[in-house]
Amino acid sequence: MGNDIDQRLPRREEGGRIIIGEGIRFERIRRITGYLVGSVERFNNAKRAEVTDRVKHAVMR
């Protein structure tokens, strides 16, 4: 079944490697205040305040 999906994606070969899915646009989806959203434009003022007040965790390397 995995090969069926791969066949529908754009592909090209570069340096002996196959590059799959290049050029496909996607929207960022985040989990904010319990909802999976792409943007907060439809949130009310209380939900927007939760977004601005939330603690953002950074990955330390």
PDB file with SEQRES, HELIX, SHEET and CRYST1 records, atoms N, CA, C and O in Angstrom:
SEQRES   1 A   61  MET GLY ASN ASP ILE ASP GLN ARG LEU PRO ARG ARG GLU          
SEQRES   2 A   61  GLU GLY GLY ARG ILE ILE ILE GLY GLU GLY ILE ARG PHE          
SEQRES   3 A   61  GLU ARG ILE ARG ARG ILE THR GLY TYR LEU VAL GLY SER          
SEQRES   4 A   61  VAL GLU ARG PHE ASN ASN ALA LYS ARG ALA GLU VAL THR          
SEQRES   5 A   61  ASP ARG VAL LYS HIS ALA VAL MET ARG                          
HELIX    1 AA1 GLY A    2  ARG A    8  1                                   7    
HELIX    2 AA2 ASN A   45  ASP A   53  1                                   9    
SHEET    1 AA1 2 ARG A  11  GLU A  14  0                                        
SHEET    2 AA1 2 ARG A  17  ILE A  20 -1                                        
SHEET    1 AA2 2 ARG A  30  ILE A  32  0                                        
SHEET    2 AA2 2 TYR A  35  VAL A  37 -1                                        
CRYST1    1.000    1.000    1.000  90.00  90.00  90.00 P 1           1          
ATOM      1  N   MET A   1       0.824  -1.191   0.000  1.00  0.00           N  
ATOM      2  CA  MET A   1       0.000   0.000   0.000  1.00  0.00           C  
ATOM      3  C   MET A   1       0.866   1.252   0.000  1.00  0.00           C  
ATOM      4  O   MET A   1       0.495   2.235  -0.641  1.00  0.00           O  
ATOM      5  N   GLY A   2       2.003   1.258   0.691  1.00  0.00           N  
ATOM      6  CA  GLY A   2       2.885   2.412   0.728  1.00  0.00           C  
ATOM      7  C   GLY A   2       3.379   2.806  -0.648  1.00  0.00           C  
ATOM      8  O   GLY A   2       3.525   3.994  -0.936  1.00  0.00           O  
ATOM      9  N   ASN A   3       3.638   1.826  -1.506  1.00  0.00           N  
ATOM     10  CA  ASN A   3       4.091   2.137  -2.861  1.00  0.00           C  
ATOM     11  C   ASN A   3       2.999   2.818  -3.675  1.00  0.00           C  
ATOM     12  O   ASN A   3       3.304   3.646  -4.533  1.00  0.00           O  
ATOM     13  N   ASP A   4       1.725   2.487  -3.423  1.00  0.00           N  
ATOM     14  CA  ASP A   4       0.627   3.136  -4.145  1.00  0.00           C  
ATOM     15  C   ASP A   4       0.618   4.634  -3.872  1.00  0.00           C  
ATOM     16  O   ASP A   4       0.396   5.432  -4.782  1.00  0.00           O  
ATOM     17  N   ILE A   5       0.858   5.015  -2.625  1.00  0.00           N  
ATOM     18  CA  ILE A   5       0.879   6.429  -2.267  1.00  0.00           C  
ATOM     19  C   ILE A   5       2.070   7.111  -2.929  1.00  0.00           C  
ATOM     20  O   ILE A   5       1.934   8.200  -3.486  1.00  0.00           O  
ATOM     21  N   ASP A   6       3.233   6.473  -2.870  1.00  0.00           N  
ATOM     22  CA  ASP A   6       4.439   7.065  -3.453  1.00  0.00           C  
ATOM     23  C   ASP A   6       4.292   7.309  -4.948  1.00  0.00           C  
ATOM     24  O   ASP A   6       4.846   8.282  -5.458  1.00  0.00           O  
ATOM     25  N   GLN A   7       3.575   6.469  -5.657  1.00  0.00           N  
ATOM     26  CA  GLN A   7       3.431   6.612  -7.099  1.00  0.00           C  
ATOM     27  C   GLN A   7       2.671   7.876  -7.468  1.00  0.00           C  
ATOM     28  O   GLN A   7       2.854   8.396  -8.569  1.00  0.00           O  
ATOM     29  N   ARG A   8       1.830   8.383  -6.587  1.00  0.00           N  
ATOM     30  CA  ARG A   8       1.043   9.583  -6.882  1.00  0.00           C  
ATOM     31  C   ARG A   8       1.797  10.874  -6.594  1.00  0.00           C  
ATOM     32  O   ARG A   8       1.378  11.939  -7.046  1.00  0.00           O  
ATOM     33  N   LEU A   9       2.890  10.805  -5.859  1.00  0.00           N  
ATOM     34  CA  LEU A   9       3.658  11.991  -5.509  1.00  0.00           C  
ATOM     35  C   LEU A   9       4.658  12.322  -6.608  1.00  0.00           C  
ATOM     36  O   LEU A   9       5.177  11.422  -7.268  1.00  0.00           O  
ATOM     37  N   PRO A  10       4.933  13.624  -6.811  1.00  0.00           N  
ATOM     38  CA  PRO A  10       5.950  13.984  -7.799  1.00  0.00           C  
ATOM     39  C   PRO A  10       7.307  13.444  -7.371  1.00  0.00           C  
ATOM     40  O   PRO A  10       7.628  13.427  -6.182  1.00  0.00           O  
ATOM     41  N   ARG A  11       8.088  13.012  -8.321  1.00  0.00           N  
ATOM     42  CA  ARG A  11       9.399  12.444  -8.010  1.00  0.00           C  
ATOM     43  C   ARG A  11      10.393  12.811  -9.087  1.00  0.00           C  
ATOM     44  O   ARG A  11      10.028  13.054 -10.237  1.00  0.00           O  
ATOM     45  N   ARG A  12      11.651  12.847  -8.700  1.00  0.00           N  
ATOM     46  CA  ARG A  12      12.733  13.063  -9.651  1.00  0.00           C  
ATOM     47  C   ARG A  12      13.977  12.383  -9.102  1.00  0.00           C  
ATOM     48  O   ARG A  12      14.058  12.086  -7.910  1.00  0.00           O  
ATOM     49  N   GLU A  13      14.928  12.145  -9.963  1.00  0.00           N  
ATOM     50  CA  GLU A  13      16.162  11.505  -9.542  1.00  0.00           C  
ATOM     51  C   GLU A  13      17.279  12.527  -9.543  1.00  0.00           C  
ATOM     52  O   GLU A  13      17.398  13.338 -10.462  1.00  0.00           O  
ATOM     53  N   GLU A  14      18.103  12.479  -8.494  1.00  0.00           N  
ATOM     54  CA  GLU A  14      19.227  13.405  -8.377  1.00  0.00           C  
ATOM     55  C   GLU A  14      20.400  12.683  -7.733  1.00  0.00           C  
ATOM     56  O   GLU A  14      20.319  12.246  -6.585  1.00  0.00           O  
ATOM     57  N   GLY A  15      21.471  12.563  -8.468  1.00  0.00           N  
ATOM     58  CA  GLY A  15      22.671  11.930  -7.924  1.00  0.00           C  
ATOM     59  C   GLY A  15      22.450  10.500  -7.474  1.00  0.00           C  
ATOM     60  O   GLY A  15      23.010  10.078  -6.462  1.00  0.00           O  
ATOM     61  N   GLY A  16      21.640   9.743  -8.211  1.00  0.00           N  
ATOM     62  CA  GLY A  16      21.370   8.359  -7.852  1.00  0.00           C  
ATOM     63  C   GLY A  16      20.335   8.196  -6.750  1.00  0.00           C  
ATOM     64  O   GLY A  16      20.031   7.073  -6.349  1.00  0.00           O  
ATOM     65  N   ARG A  17      19.793   9.294  -6.257  1.00  0.00           N  
ATOM     66  CA  ARG A  17      18.764   9.241  -5.217  1.00  0.00           C  
ATOM     67  C   ARG A  17      17.447   9.716  -5.801  1.00  0.00           C  
ATOM     68  O   ARG A  17      17.434  10.594  -6.663  1.00  0.00           O  
ATOM     69  N   ILE A  18      16.343   9.151  -5.349  1.00  0.00           N  
ATOM     70  CA  ILE A  18      15.017   9.567  -5.800  1.00  0.00           C  
ATOM     71  C   ILE A  18      14.463  10.561  -4.796  1.00  0.00           C  
ATOM     72  O   ILE A  18      14.355  10.262  -3.606  1.00  0.00           O  
ATOM     73  N   ILE A  19      14.113  11.742  -5.279  1.00  0.00           N  
ATOM     74  CA  ILE A  19      13.527  12.790  -4.446  1.00  0.00           C  
ATOM     75  C   ILE A  19      12.016  12.729  -4.651  1.00  0.00           C  
ATOM     76  O   ILE A  19      11.537  12.902  -5.772  1.00  0.00           O  
ATOM     77  N   ILE A  20      11.259  12.484  -3.574  1.00  0.00           N  
ATOM     78  CA  ILE A  20       9.803  12.320  -3.666  1.00  0.00           C  
ATOM     79  C   ILE A  20       9.108  13.462  -2.938  1.00  0.00           C  
ATOM     80  O   ILE A  20       9.494  13.829  -1.828  1.00  0.00           O  
ATOM     81  N   GLY A  21       8.083  14.019  -3.570  1.00  0.00           N  
ATOM     82  CA  GLY A  21       7.223  15.005  -2.925  1.00  0.00           C  
ATOM     83  C   GLY A  21       7.719  16.432  -2.982  1.00  0.00           C  
ATOM     84  O   GLY A  21       7.130  17.301  -2.338  1.00  0.00           O  
ATOM     85  N   GLU A  22       8.766  16.708  -3.716  1.00  0.00           N  
ATOM     86  CA  GLU A  22       9.280  18.073  -3.798  1.00  0.00           C  
ATOM     87  C   GLU A  22       8.258  18.989  -4.468  1.00  0.00           C  
ATOM     88  O   GLU A  22       7.640  18.606  -5.461  1.00  0.00           O  
ATOM     89  N   GLY A  23       8.080  20.174  -3.941  1.00  0.00           N  
ATOM     90  CA  GLY A  23       7.180  21.143  -4.537  1.00  0.00           C  
ATOM     91  C   GLY A  23       5.741  21.062  -4.052  1.00  0.00           C  
ATOM     92  O   GLY A  23       4.902  21.846  -4.496  1.00  0.00           O  
ATOM     93  N   ILE A  24       5.437  20.140  -3.159  1.00  0.00           N  
ATOM     94  CA  ILE A  24       4.082  20.035  -2.630  1.00  0.00           C  
ATOM     95  C   ILE A  24       3.936  21.033  -1.490  1.00  0.00           C  
ATOM     96  O   ILE A  24       4.706  21.005  -0.529  1.00  0.00           O  
ATOM     97  N   ARG A  25       2.957  21.905  -1.598  1.00  0.00           N  
ATOM     98  CA  ARG A  25       2.714  22.903  -0.552  1.00  0.00           C  
ATOM     99  C   ARG A  25       1.835  22.288   0.538  1.00  0.00           C  
ATOM    100  O   ARG A  25       0.964  21.467   0.252  1.00  0.00           O  
ATOM    101  N   PHE A  26       2.068  22.687   1.773  1.00  0.00           N  
ATOM    102  CA  PHE A  26       1.234  22.232   2.876  1.00  0.00           C  
ATOM    103  C   PHE A  26       1.061  23.359   3.867  1.00  0.00           C  
ATOM    104  O   PHE A  26       1.878  24.278   3.931  1.00  0.00           O  
ATOM    105  N   GLU A  27       0.009  23.285   4.628  1.00  0.00           N  
ATOM    106  CA  GLU A  27      -0.280  24.286   5.650  1.00  0.00           C  
ATOM    107  C   GLU A  27       0.191  23.755   6.988  1.00  0.00           C  
ATOM    108  O   GLU A  27      -0.037  22.592   7.320  1.00  0.00           O  
ATOM    109  N   ARG A  28       0.840  24.597   7.743  1.00  0.00           N  
ATOM    110  CA  ARG A  28       1.296  24.197   9.068  1.00  0.00           C  
ATOM    111  C   ARG A  28       0.079  23.994   9.962  1.00  0.00           C  
ATOM    112  O   ARG A  28      -0.807  24.846  10.022  1.00  0.00           O  
ATOM    113  N   ILE A  29       0.045  22.871  10.649  1.00  0.00           N  
ATOM    114  CA  ILE A  29      -1.035  22.586  11.586  1.00  0.00           C  
ATOM    115  C   ILE A  29      -0.421  22.468  12.974  1.00  0.00           C  
ATOM    116  O   ILE A  29       0.545  21.733  13.180  1.00  0.00           O  
ATOM    117  N   ARG A  30      -0.995  23.201  13.919  1.00  0.00           N  
ATOM    118  CA  ARG A  30      -0.491  23.189  15.288  1.00  0.00           C  
ATOM    119  C   ARG A  30      -1.621  22.821  16.239  1.00  0.00           C  
ATOM    120  O   ARG A  30      -2.798  23.007  15.933  1.00  0.00           O  
ATOM    121  N   ARG A  31      -1.244  22.300  17.389  1.00  0.00           N  
ATOM    122  CA  ARG A  31      -2.229  22.041  18.432  1.00  0.00           C  
ATOM    123  C   ARG A  31      -2.172  23.225  19.381  1.00  0.00           C  
ATOM    124  O   ARG A  31      -1.190  23.419  20.096  1.00  0.00           O  
ATOM    125  N   ILE A  32      -3.246  24.020  19.378  1.00  0.00           N  
ATOM    126  CA  ILE A  32      -3.307  25.206  20.233  1.00  0.00           C  
ATOM    127  C   ILE A  32      -4.551  25.107  21.093  1.00  0.00           C  
ATOM    128  O   ILE A  32      -5.661  24.939  20.588  1.00  0.00           O  
ATOM    129  N   THR A  33      -4.356  25.210  22.374  1.00  0.00           N  
ATOM    130  CA  THR A  33      -5.430  25.172  23.378  1.00  0.00           C  
ATOM    131  C   THR A  33      -6.406  24.025  23.127  1.00  0.00           C  
ATOM    132  O   THR A  33      -7.617  24.187  23.277  1.00  0.00           O  
ATOM    133  N   GLY A  34      -5.868  22.864  22.742  1.00  0.00           N  
ATOM    134  CA  GLY A  34      -6.699  21.680  22.568  1.00  0.00           C  
ATOM    135  C   GLY A  34      -7.293  21.502  21.186  1.00  0.00           C  
ATOM    136  O   GLY A  34      -8.033  20.545  20.957  1.00  0.00           O  
ATOM    137  N   TYR A  35      -6.990  22.398  20.258  1.00  0.00           N  
ATOM    138  CA  TYR A  35      -7.534  22.302  18.908  1.00  0.00           C  
ATOM    139  C   TYR A  35      -6.407  22.175  17.888  1.00  0.00           C  
ATOM    140  O   TYR A  35      -5.344  22.771  18.062  1.00  0.00           O  
ATOM    141  N   LEU A  36      -6.630  21.409  16.831  1.00  0.00           N  
ATOM    142  CA  LEU A  36      -5.687  21.366  15.716  1.00  0.00           C  
ATOM    143  C   LEU A  36      -6.088  22.455  14.742  1.00  0.00           C  
ATOM    144  O   LEU A  36      -7.175  22.412  14.166  1.00  0.00           O  
ATOM    145  N   VAL A  37      -5.212  23.430  14.560  1.00  0.00           N  
ATOM    146  CA  VAL A  37      -5.554  24.593  13.735  1.00  0.00           C  
ATOM    147  C   VAL A  37      -4.387  24.973  12.836  1.00  0.00           C  
ATOM    148  O   VAL A  37      -3.233  24.652  13.120  1.00  0.00           O  
ATOM    149  N   GLY A  38      -4.706  25.662  11.748  1.00  0.00           N  
ATOM    150  CA  GLY A  38      -3.687  26.223  10.877  1.00  0.00           C  
ATOM    151  C   GLY A  38      -3.443  27.679  11.208  1.00  0.00           C  
ATOM    152  O   GLY A  38      -2.333  28.179  11.023  1.00  0.00           O  
ATOM    153  N   SER A  39      -4.462  28.369  11.696  1.00  0.00           N  
ATOM    154  CA  SER A  39      -4.326  29.765  12.096  1.00  0.00           C  
ATOM    155  C   SER A  39      -5.314  30.052  13.223  1.00  0.00           C  
ATOM    156  O   SER A  39      -6.203  29.250  13.510  1.00  0.00           O  
ATOM    157  N   VAL A  40      -5.141  31.206  13.851  1.00  0.00           N  
ATOM    158  CA  VAL A  40      -6.004  31.570  14.972  1.00  0.00           C  
ATOM    159  C   VAL A  40      -7.014  32.648  14.589  1.00  0.00           C  
ATOM    160  O   VAL A  40      -7.638  33.243  15.468  1.00  0.00           O  
ATOM    161  N   GLU A  41      -7.184  32.906  13.313  1.00  0.00           N  
ATOM    162  CA  GLU A  41      -8.050  34.009  12.882  1.00  0.00           C  
ATOM    163  C   GLU A  41      -9.510  33.831  13.290  1.00  0.00           C  
ATOM    164  O   GLU A  41     -10.233  34.820  13.407  1.00  0.00           O  
ATOM    165  N   ARG A  42      -9.960  32.601  13.510  1.00  0.00           N  
ATOM    166  CA  ARG A  42     -11.359  32.380  13.898  1.00  0.00           C  
ATOM    167  C   ARG A  42     -11.534  32.268  15.411  1.00  0.00           C  
ATOM    168  O   ARG A  42     -12.650  32.057  15.886  1.00  0.00           O  
ATOM    169  N   PHE A  43     -10.444  32.406  16.179  1.00  0.00           N  
ATOM    170  CA  PHE A  43     -10.523  32.337  17.634  1.00  0.00           C  
ATOM    171  C   PHE A  43     -11.137  33.618  18.190  1.00  0.00           C  
ATOM    172  O   PHE A  43     -10.971  34.698  17.624  1.00  0.00           O  
ATOM    173  N   ASN A  44     -11.852  33.478  19.310  1.00  0.00           N  
ATOM    174  CA  ASN A  44     -12.347  34.671  19.995  1.00  0.00           C  
ATOM    175  C   ASN A  44     -11.214  35.275  20.824  1.00  0.00           C  
ATOM    176  O   ASN A  44     -10.119  34.715  20.879  1.00  0.00           O  
ATOM    177  N   ASN A  45     -11.472  36.412  21.469  1.00  0.00           N  
ATOM    178  CA  ASN A  45     -10.419  37.117  22.213  1.00  0.00           C  
ATOM    179  C   ASN A  45      -9.826  36.273  23.344  1.00  0.00           C  
ATOM    180  O   ASN A  45      -8.625  36.351  23.603  1.00  0.00           O  
ATOM    181  N   ALA A  46     -10.642  35.480  24.012  1.00  0.00           N  
ATOM    182  CA  ALA A  46     -10.142  34.651  25.115  1.00  0.00           C  
ATOM    183  C   ALA A  46      -9.167  33.588  24.599  1.00  0.00           C  
ATOM    184  O   ALA A  46      -8.113  33.370  25.198  1.00  0.00           O  
ATOM    185  N   LYS A  47      -9.512  32.935  23.503  1.00  0.00           N  
ATOM    186  CA  LYS A  47      -8.617  31.917  22.945  1.00  0.00           C  
ATOM    187  C   LYS A  47      -7.339  32.555  22.414  1.00  0.00           C  
ATOM    188  O   LYS A  47      -6.260  31.981  22.560  1.00  0.00           O  
ATOM    189  N   ARG A  48      -7.443  33.735  21.799  1.00  0.00           N  
ATOM    190  CA  ARG A  48      -6.239  34.429  21.323  1.00  0.00           C  
ATOM    191  C   ARG A  48      -5.334  34.792  22.489  1.00  0.00           C  
ATOM    192  O   ARG A  48      -4.112  34.725  22.364  1.00  0.00           O  
ATOM    193  N   ALA A  49      -5.918  35.179  23.625  1.00  0.00           N  
ATOM    194  CA  ALA A  49      -5.128  35.489  24.815  1.00  0.00           C  
ATOM    195  C   ALA A  49      -4.401  34.240  25.317  1.00  0.00           C  
ATOM    196  O   ALA A  49      -3.248  34.329  25.738  1.00  0.00           O  
ATOM    197  N   GLU A  50      -5.055  33.083  25.280  1.00  0.00           N  
ATOM    198  CA  GLU A  50      -4.403  31.832  25.674  1.00  0.00           C  
ATOM    199  C   GLU A  50      -3.187  31.566  24.796  1.00  0.00           C  
ATOM    200  O   GLU A  50      -2.145  31.128  25.285  1.00  0.00           O  
ATOM    201  N   VAL A  51      -3.321  31.830  23.506  1.00  0.00           N  
ATOM    202  CA  VAL A  51      -2.220  31.587  22.576  1.00  0.00           C  
ATOM    203  C   VAL A  51      -1.036  32.483  22.912  1.00  0.00           C  
ATOM    204  O   VAL A  51       0.101  32.014  22.934  1.00  0.00           O  
ATOM    205  N   THR A  52      -1.284  33.768  23.176  1.00  0.00           N  
ATOM    206  CA  THR A  52      -0.177  34.686  23.466  1.00  0.00           C  
ATOM    207  C   THR A  52       0.433  34.435  24.843  1.00  0.00           C  
ATOM    208  O   THR A  52       1.610  34.724  25.058  1.00  0.00           O  
ATOM    209  N   ASP A  53      -0.359  33.896  25.780  1.00  0.00           N  
ATOM    210  CA  ASP A  53       0.132  33.669  27.141  1.00  0.00           C  
ATOM    211  C   ASP A  53       0.794  32.310  27.338  1.00  0.00           C  
ATOM    212  O   ASP A  53       1.414  32.076  28.376  1.00  0.00           O  
ATOM    213  N   ARG A  54       0.679  31.435  26.392  1.00  0.00           N  
ATOM    214  CA  ARG A  54       1.188  30.076  26.601  1.00  0.00           C  
ATOM    215  C   ARG A  54       2.709  30.037  26.638  1.00  0.00           C  
ATOM    216  O   ARG A  54       3.381  30.889  26.056  1.00  0.00           O  
ATOM    217  N   VAL A  55       3.240  29.033  27.331  1.00  0.00           N  
ATOM    218  CA  VAL A  55       4.679  28.846  27.446  1.00  0.00           C  
ATOM    219  C   VAL A  55       5.152  28.071  26.226  1.00  0.00           C  
ATOM    220  O   VAL A  55       4.637  26.994  25.924  1.00  0.00           O  
ATOM    221  N   LYS A  56       6.128  28.624  25.534  1.00  0.00           N  
ATOM    222  CA  LYS A  56       6.683  27.944  24.364  1.00  0.00           C  
ATOM    223  C   LYS A  56       7.964  27.250  24.789  1.00  0.00           C  
ATOM    224  O   LYS A  56       8.856  27.879  25.358  1.00  0.00           O  
ATOM    225  N   HIS A  57       8.057  25.968  24.518  1.00  0.00           N  
ATOM    226  CA  HIS A  57       9.217  25.180  24.910  1.00  0.00           C  
ATOM    227  C   HIS A  57      10.212  25.153  23.769  1.00  0.00           C  
ATOM    228  O   HIS A  57       9.845  24.890  22.624  1.00  0.00           O  
ATOM    229  N   ALA A  58      11.461  25.422  24.075  1.00  0.00           N  
ATOM    230  CA  ALA A  58      12.520  25.433  23.065  1.00  0.00           C  
ATOM    231  C   ALA A  58      13.355  24.170  23.197  1.00  0.00           C  
ATOM    232  O   ALA A  58      13.544  23.652  24.298  1.00  0.00           O  
ATOM    233  N   VAL A  59      13.838  23.692  22.102  1.00  0.00           N  
ATOM    234  CA  VAL A  59      14.722  22.534  22.101  1.00  0.00           C  
ATOM    235  C   VAL A  59      16.145  23.037  22.273  1.00  0.00           C  
ATOM    236  O   VAL A  59      16.621  23.830  21.461  1.00  0.00           O  
ATOM    237  N   MET A  60      16.827  22.590  23.314  1.00  0.00           N  
ATOM    238  CA  MET A  60      18.191  22.999  23.580  1.00  0.00           C  
ATOM    239  C   MET A  60      19.133  21.948  23.019  1.00  0.00           C  
ATOM    240  O   MET A  60      18.982  20.757  23.290  1.00  0.00           O  
ATOM    241  N   ARG A  61      20.096  22.391  22.246  1.00  0.00           N  
ATOM    242  CA  ARG A  61      21.070  21.440  21.673  1.00  0.00           C  
ATOM    243  C   ARG A  61      22.452  21.717  22.159  1.00  0.00           C  
ATOM    244  O   ARG A  61      23.392  21.017  21.780  1.00  0.00           O  
TER     245      ARG A  61                                                      
END                                                                             
